[in-house]
């Protein structure tokens, strides 16, 4: 029997699809999902390029800062704090600060060798007799002695017997550094004049590795500009650990200097091998 018209209309209403607000949860979730980072970068390519460039710039700046900081800790120049008179006939071999503004200095040259006590302010000295024959540099940390003989060897010596307890080879970037001369122990490092150069090597006492260079070329240049002639290479390091004062001089130098170190800012104007030409003279 045919259904009434009203029943047909009622049936049609029941089979109508659900309104949008009644959609299934899964369908609603799919429509509200945020686009992925990759898809957003693809849509906005200019912004993504700028973002990547910023990352690269940040990485480069970090690398540059690290590299520059490492160099600053490796090379040092100086400021002159004070100048003192020094015997221009003293062929300085070794220098030691003895306290109360006095230094102990050993000098060389045939029939002119001496061991003397030097007054810092006046440069006047009192000589002592000695029986030493040969030796390049000697320093101590209060427990053992460190000695050099003009080669690349740094000796650890027993202070009572003078027997070698250990010997390390001084190296910079796998290159042996010969001509180690006057030595000084400063804050856990051995500082060494390199014969016939205007450079001081800062050496690790443990393994002989050069951890820094002090470039003192301007001292020689200053003496020449002042009209001094006939002096020889830089040699002589003394450290006043109580007042943190550093003294340097050279062979036949008319002056002794108190200096303060400062790291070199920026690249060197030449390679270390050119600034500190280390050659064999034997």
C-alpha positions in Angstrom: 0.0 0.0 0.0 1.4 3.4 -0.9 2.7 5.5 2.1 1.1 8.8 2.9 2.9 11.8 1.6 3.7 13.0 5.1 5.5 9.8 5.9 7.6 10.2 2.8 8.6 13.7 3.8 9.5 12.4 7.3 11.7 9.7 5.9 13.5 12.1 3.7 14.4 14.2 6.7 15.8 11.3 8.6 18.2 10.4 5.8 19.6 13.9 5.4 23.4 14.1 6.1 24.6 15.4 9.5 25.3 19.0 9.8 28.9 20.2 9.7 28.9 20.6 13.5 28.2 16.9 13.9 31.0 15.7 11.6 33.1 12.7 12.8 36.0 13.6 15.1 38.6 12.1 12.7 37.4 14.3 9.8 37.4 17.4 12.1 41.0 16.7 13.3 42.2 16.2 9.7 40.9 19.6 8.6 42.5 21.5 11.6 46.0 20.0 11.4 48.8 22.7 11.1 51.0 22.5 8.0 54.5 21.0 8.6 57.6 23.2 8.9 58.9 21.8 5.5 55.6 22.7 3.7 55.7 26.2 5.2 59.3 26.7 4.1 58.3 25.6 0.6 55.5 28.1 0.5 57.7 30.9 1.8 61.0 30.3 0.0 62.5 33.8 0.5 62.1 33.6 4.2 63.6 30.1 4.3 66.7 31.4 2.4 67.2 34.2 4.9 66.8 31.8 7.8 69.5 29.5 6.4 71.8 32.4 5.7 71.4 33.6 9.4 72.3 30.1 10.6 75.4 30.0 8.4 76.4 33.5 9.5 76.1 32.5 13.2 78.2 29.4 12.7 80.9 31.4 10.9 80.9 34.1 13.6 81.3 31.4 16.3 84.2 29.8 14.4 85.9 33.1 13.8 85.7 34.1 17.4 87.1 30.8 18.6 90.0 31.0 16.0 90.8 34.6 16.9 90.7 33.9 20.6 93.2 31.0 20.1 95.6 33.2 18.3 95.4 35.9 20.9 96.5 33.4 23.5 99.4 32.3 21.3 101.2 35.6 20.4 102.1 38.5 22.7 103.6 41.9 22.3 104.4 44.3 25.2 104.3 47.7 26.8 107.4 49.2 28.5 106.6 49.9 32.2 110.1 51.1 33.2 113.6 51.4 31.8 116.7 50.9 34.0 120.4 51.3 33.3 122.4 48.2 32.4 126.1 47.6 32.0 126.7 47.8 28.2 129.8 45.5 28.7 127.7 42.7 30.3 127.3 39.8 27.8 124.2 38.6 29.6 123.9 34.8 29.9 121.4 34.5 32.8 119.2 36.8 34.9 117.4 36.1 38.1 115.3 38.4 40.3 116.6 38.1 43.9 114.2 40.4 45.8 114.6 43.9 47.2 115.2 45.4 43.7 118.3 43.3 43.1 119.1 40.8 40.4 121.7 38.1 40.0 123.3 38.1 36.5 125.8 35.8 34.9 127.8 37.1 31.9 130.1 35.6 29.3 132.8 36.1 26.7 136.3 34.8 26.9 138.1 36.1 30.1 135.1 38.3 30.8 132.7 35.8 32.5 131.2 37.0 35.8 128.6 36.4 38.3 127.2 39.6 39.8 124.6 41.2 42.0 122.9 44.1 40.2 121.0 47.0 41.8 117.9 47.5 39.7 117.6 51.3 40.0 121.2 52.2 39.4 122.6 49.3 37.4 125.6 49.2 39.7 126.9 45.7 40.3 129.1 43.6 42.6 131.0 40.7 41.1 131.6 37.3 42.6 134.0 34.5 41.8 132.7 31.2 40.4 133.9 28.0 38.8 131.3 27.5 36.1 132.4 26.4 32.6 129.5 26.2 30.3 125.7 26.4 30.6 123.0 28.2 28.7 120.0 28.5 30.9 118.8 27.4 34.4 115.5 27.9 36.2 113.6 26.3 39.0 110.0 25.9 40.2 111.2 25.4 43.8 111.4 21.6 43.5 113.4 20.7 40.4 115.8 22.5 38.1 115.3 23.1 34.4 118.3 23.4 32.2 119.2 24.1 28.5 122.3 23.5 26.6 121.6 25.3 23.3 119.8 22.4 21.6 116.1 21.7 21.6 116.3 19.7 24.8 114.8 20.9 28.1 116.3 19.0 31.0 114.6 18.3 34.3 117.5 18.1 36.9 117.7 16.9 40.4 118.7 20.0 42.5 121.0 18.0 44.7 122.9 15.7 42.3 122.3 17.7 39.0 121.4 14.3 37.4 118.9 14.5 34.6 115.5 13.1 35.7 113.8 13.7 32.4 114.5 15.3 29.0 111.8 16.7 26.7 112.2 18.0 23.2 110.8 21.5 22.7 108.6 21.7 19.6 106.2 24.1 17.9 103.8 22.5 15.4 106.0 19.4 15.2 109.1 21.4 14.5 112.0 21.3 17.0 113.0 24.6 18.5 116.8 24.7 18.9 119.0 27.3 20.5 117.2 27.4 23.8 119.1 30.0 25.9 118.2 31.8 29.1 115.3 30.2 31.0 112.8 31.5 33.6 110.0 29.6 35.4 106.8 31.7 35.3 103.4 30.6 36.4 103.8 26.9 35.5 105.6 27.5 32.2 109.3 27.7 31.2 110.1 30.9 29.3 113.1 30.7 27.0 115.1 33.2 25.0 115.9 31.7 21.6 119.4 32.6 20.7 120.0 35.2 18.0 116.3 36.1 17.9 114.1 38.8 19.5 111.6 36.1 20.7 110.8 34.3 23.9 109.1 30.9 23.7 106.6 30.0 26.4 107.1 26.2 26.9 105.0 23.6 28.7 107.2 22.1 31.4 105.4 18.8 31.0 105.9 17.9 27.4 108.0 20.7 25.8 105.3 22.0 23.6 105.5 25.7 22.8 102.2 27.3 24.0 103.0 30.9 23.1 105.4 33.4 21.6 106.5 36.8 23.0 107.7 39.1 20.2 110.1 41.8 21.5 111.5 43.2 18.2 110.5 46.7 19.1 113.0 46.8 22.0 115.9 46.4 19.5 114.4 48.9 17.1 114.1 51.4 19.9 117.7 51.1 20.9 118.8 51.5 17.3 116.6 54.6 16.9 118.3 56.0 20.0 121.7 55.7 18.4 123.0 52.6 20.3 125.3 50.3 18.3 127.3 47.2 19.0 124.8 45.3 21.1 123.7 41.8 20.4 120.7 39.6 20.7 117.9 39.7 23.4 118.9 37.5 26.3 117.9 37.7 30.0 114.5 37.1 31.7 113.7 37.8 35.3 110.4 37.4 37.1 109.4 39.1 40.3 106.5 36.8 41.4 105.7 38.9 44.5 104.9 42.0 42.5 104.2 40.3 39.1 107.0 42.2 37.4 108.8 40.9 34.3 112.3 42.1 33.4 114.2 41.6 30.1 117.5 42.7 28.7 120.1 41.5 26.2 123.8 40.8 25.5 125.7 44.1 25.7 122.4 46.1 26.0 122.6 49.5 27.7 119.2 49.1 29.2 117.1 46.7 31.2 113.4 46.8 30.8 110.3 46.1 32.9 107.6 45.1 30.5 103.9 44.1 30.6 102.6 41.7 28.1 99.4 42.1 26.0 97.9 39.7 23.4 98.3 40.6 19.7 95.0 41.7 18.2 94.6 40.6 14.6 96.8 38.5 12.3 100.6 38.6 12.4 102.3 40.5 9.7 104.6 37.5 9.0 104.9 33.9 9.9 106.6 32.9 13.2 109.3 31.2 11.3 110.2 34.6 9.7 109.8 36.6 12.9 111.8 34.2 14.9 114.3 32.7 12.4 115.6 29.6 14.2 118.8 28.3 12.6 121.6 26.1 13.6 124.9 27.9 14.2 127.0 24.8 14.7 
